[in-house]
């Protein structure tokens, strides 16, 4: 077993990933919650200590909404879960490439998150 102090999910796809859909011969725009998706495994036994969900105003189509569903589902089953959803200005995964105050913005956000946990 590994103890984790926190999770950072940057523009994650909690539904079945579009590459998996495409591999299986399905339209990659479909939204599926099945054994290939993170949402499928969330239930009353799910305990999240600290999670930062990052999404973007111009993320991949539907991605911001999917992360809101992930947030709401986690809170539904664990009201005390320390889960934060932050929506940043920009495109999919922009924080990993945009410089911010002479440091990468993503690094600053991760540092703040780690200090809070």
WOQUINOR-V323006 format. One record per residue. N is the residue number from 1. OMEGA is omega in whole degrees, 0 to 359 (* if undefined). Layout:
n->N omega->OMEGA
n->N omega->OMEGA
This chain:
n->1 omega->178
n->2 omega->175
n->3 omega->178
n->4 omega->177
n->5 omega->181
n->6 omega->181
n->7 omega->171
n->8 omega->181
n->9 omega->183
n->10 omega->178
n->11 omega->181
n->12 omega->177
n->13 omega->184
n->14 omega->173
n->15 omega->179
n->16 omega->186
n->17 omega->183
n->18 omega->177
n->19 omega->178
n->20 omega->177
n->21 omega->180
n->22 omega->177
n->23 omega->181
n->24 omega->177
n->25 omega->180
n->26 omega->176
n->27 omega->183
n->28 omega->177
n->29 omega->181
n->30 omega->175
n->31 omega->181
n->32 omega->171
n->33 omega->181
n->34 omega->183
n->35 omega->180
n->36 omega->184
n->37 omega->178
n->38 omega->182
n->39 omega->182
n->40 omega->187
n->41 omega->180
n->42 omega->177
n->43 omega->184
n->44 omega->179
n->45 omega->183
n->46 omega->178
n->47 omega->179
n->48 omega->180
n->49 omega->180
n->50 omega->179
n->51 omega->173
n->52 omega->176
n->53 omega->181
n->54 omega->174
n->55 omega->187
n->56 omega->182
n->57 omega->179
n->58 omega->180
n->59 omega->175
n->60 omega->185
n->61 omega->178
n->62 omega->186
n->63 omega->180
n->64 omega->178
n->65 omega->179
n->66 omega->179
n->67 omega->174
n->68 omega->177
n->69 omega->177
n->70 omega->178
n->71 omega->182
n->72 omega->180
n->73 omega->177
n->74 omega->180
n->75 omega->179
n->76 omega->182
n->77 omega->180
n->78 omega->185
n->79 omega->181
n->80 omega->181
n->81 omega->177
n->82 omega->181
n->83 omega->179
n->84 omega->174
n->85 omega->178
n->86 omega->178
n->87 omega->183
n->88 omega->175
n->89 omega->175
n->90 omega->181
n->91 omega->181
n->92 omega->176
n->93 omega->180
n->94 omega->185
n->95 omega->180
n->96 omega->182
n->97 omega->182
n->98 omega->175
n->99 omega->184
n->100 omega->180
n->101 omega->178
n->102 omega->173
n->103 omega->176
n->104 omega->182
n->105 omega->181
n->106 omega->179
n->107 omega->178
n->108 omega->181
n->109 omega->178
n->110 omega->179
n->111 omega->178
n->112 omega->180
n->113 omega->182
n->114 omega->178
n->115 omega->182
n->116 omega->181
n->117 omega->*
